[in-house]
């Protein structure tokens, strides 16, 4: 997974805005500092979002899955 803490505000693979609703929420976990939310972008990229009092930020994301070519 690649870190996105200090980079753009959109998925580098498909351009979906990080501030928009994720395509799919995979799981949510409460932490001492807030909440960690694992989401999947429309392109298939898995993302880790940190939800704190100051807002939501994507801190890590994977590449979209590789699809088999016929």
C-alpha positions as a LaTeX table, in Angstrom:
\begin{tabular}{lrrr}
\hline
Residue & $x$ (\AA) & $y$ (\AA) & $z$ (\AA) \\
\hline
Unk1 & 0.00 & 0.00 & 0.00 \\
Unk2 & 1.14 & 3.53 & $-0.63$ \\
Unk3 & 0.86 & 6.37 & 1.85 \\
Unk4 & $-1.24$ & 9.36 & 0.85 \\
Unk5 & $-0.94$ & 11.42 & 4.02 \\
Unk6 & 0.78 & 14.31 & 2.24 \\
Unk7 & $-0.29$ & 13.78 & $-1.37$ \\
Unk8 & $-3.32$ & 14.70 & $-3.51$ \\
Unk9 & $-6.96$ & 14.73 & $-2.59$ \\
Unk10 & $-8.12$ & 12.11 & $-5.09$ \\
Unk11 & $-7.46$ & 8.49 & $-5.94$ \\
Unk12 & $-4.34$ & 8.43 & $-8.13$ \\
Unk13 & $-5.75$ & 5.45 & $-10.04$ \\
Unk14 & $-9.22$ & 6.73 & $-11.05$ \\
Unk15 & $-9.46$ & 10.33 & $-9.80$ \\
Unk16 & $-12.35$ & 9.76 & $-7.35$ \\
Unk17 & $-12.18$ & 12.56 & $-4.71$ \\
Unk18 & $-11.00$ & 11.43 & $-1.27$ \\
Unk19 & $-13.64$ & 13.69 & 0.32 \\
Unk20 & $-16.46$ & 11.90 & $-1.54$ \\
Unk21 & $-18.32$ & 8.92 & $-0.14$ \\
Unk22 & $-16.35$ & 5.70 & $-0.65$ \\
Unk23 & $-17.73$ & 3.14 & $-3.08$ \\
Unk24 & $-17.82$ & 0.46 & $-0.36$ \\
Unk25 & $-17.07$ & 0.40 & 3.37 \\
Unk26 & $-15.20$ & $-2.84$ & 4.14 \\
Unk27 & $-14.85$ & $-2.44$ & 7.93 \\
Unk28 & $-14.80$ & 0.10 & 10.77 \\
Unk29 & $-12.70$ & $-0.05$ & 13.92 \\
Unk30 & $-12.84$ & 2.32 & 16.89 \\
Unk31 & $-9.43$ & 3.44 & 18.20 \\
Unk32 & $-8.28$ & 5.62 & 21.08 \\
Unk33 & $-7.82$ & 8.54 & 18.67 \\
Unk34 & $-11.04$ & 8.08 & 16.68 \\
Unk35 & $-11.97$ & 5.50 & 14.07 \\
Unk36 & $-10.17$ & 3.59 & 11.31 \\
Unk37 & $-12.32$ & 2.85 & 8.27 \\
Unk38 & $-11.24$ & 0.45 & 5.51 \\
Unk39 & $-12.95$ & 1.32 & 2.23 \\
Unk40 & $-12.82$ & 0.25 & $-1.40$ \\
Unk41 & $-12.77$ & 2.86 & $-4.16$ \\
Unk42 & $-14.83$ & 2.40 & $-7.32$ \\
Unk43 & $-11.66$ & 1.32 & $-9.14$ \\
Unk44 & $-11.03$ & $-1.42$ & $-6.56$ \\
Unk45 & $-8.26$ & 0.32 & $-4.62$ \\
Unk46 & $-8.39$ & $-0.56$ & $-0.90$ \\
Unk47 & $-8.05$ & 2.53 & 1.32 \\
Unk48 & $-7.44$ & 3.16 & 5.00 \\
Unk49 & $-9.23$ & 6.28 & 6.26 \\
Unk50 & $-8.65$ & 7.82 & 9.68 \\
Unk51 & $-11.67$ & 9.63 & 11.16 \\
Unk52 & $-10.70$ & 12.12 & 13.89 \\
Unk53 & $-12.25$ & 15.23 & 15.39 \\
Unk54 & $-10.31$ & 17.28 & 12.80 \\
Unk55 & $-11.80$ & 15.35 & 9.86 \\
Unk56 & $-11.23$ & 12.35 & 7.61 \\
Unk57 & $-8.05$ & 11.55 & 5.71 \\
Unk58 & $-6.85$ & 8.68 & 3.55 \\
Unk59 & $-3.56$ & 7.50 & 5.02 \\
Unk60 & $-2.88$ & 4.48 & 2.83 \\
Unk61 & $-4.22$ & 2.86 & $-0.33$ \\
Unk62 & $-3.46$ & $-0.10$ & $-2.56$ \\
Unk63 & $-3.44$ & $-0.36$ & $-6.31$ \\
Unk64 & $-6.59$ & $-1.62$ & $-8.00$ \\
Unk65 & $-6.67$ & $-5.39$ & $-8.50$ \\
Unk66 & $-5.06$ & $-6.77$ & $-11.62$ \\
Unk67 & $-7.67$ & $-8.26$ & $-13.93$ \\
Unk68 & $-6.97$ & $-11.23$ & $-16.19$ \\
Unk69 & $-6.83$ & $-10.39$ & $-19.87$ \\
Unk70 & $-8.42$ & $-12.80$ & $-22.34$ \\
\hline
\end{tabular}
